[in-house]
Amino acid sequence: MTKFLFDVFPVIFFFIAYRIAEKFAPESQGLANQLFSQFTTGHNVSLALAPILLATGLAIVASTMQIAYVLLKRKKVEVMLWISFFIITVFGGATIYFQNPDFIKLKPTIIYWCFAASFLLSEYVFKKNILKTAMGSQVTMPDEVWAKLSLAWVAFYCVMGSANYYVAFHFSQDTWVNFKMYSLAALPVFIIGQSFFLAKYLEDPI
């Protein structure tokens, strides 16, 4: 649970910052203009855009704090954490510079699909199962089961990425922010469902 909260910290930070900025919209607009006037295409931040620009900026800060914390602990930064940091910095920066929330809305989809691609490339190009590498010392299963489990993660990330894209560009910004936050529950639910799939192999280790 602690690792899950650490991984989703920028999303939680984004949601809280957005809601606070939305509640105090006039003040948020002033703050956004003070912070981003040197980093945008040159025009003032509108009242409607201020909450998402501030939330995006704070999410970039939160992601940077994640990387810094791991490095200060002298631990290895996981590849997926680097991917998340890079994508949120690029797409978040584009959102602020162009004052266009479409970039940050697209960010979760890109991350999910990158994760799906990493599982596929690892399994079929590099012949290395990510899950087996991570859990193989604790769980013993046939290679075909590891492969099926890997494909299940690919499907999960593809579905989540597609769902985010659909909500982001077919519903209001406010609806998307809520979806972005509450869809975090999908991961622990998926992991619990996965445990039922693994149960028979854990009961009868090979």
Protein Blocks (a to p, Z undefined) as FASTA:
>chain_A
ZZmmmmmmmmmmmmmmmmmmmmmmmlmmmmmmmmmmmmcghiacdfklmmmmmmmmmmmm
mmmmmmmmmmmnopacdfklmmmmmmmmmmmmmmmmnopaklmmmmmmmmmmmmmmmmmm
mmmmnopafklmmmmmmpccdfklmmmmmmmmmmmmmmmmmmmmmmmmmccfklmmmmmm
mmmmmmmmmmmmmmmmmmmmmmmcZZ
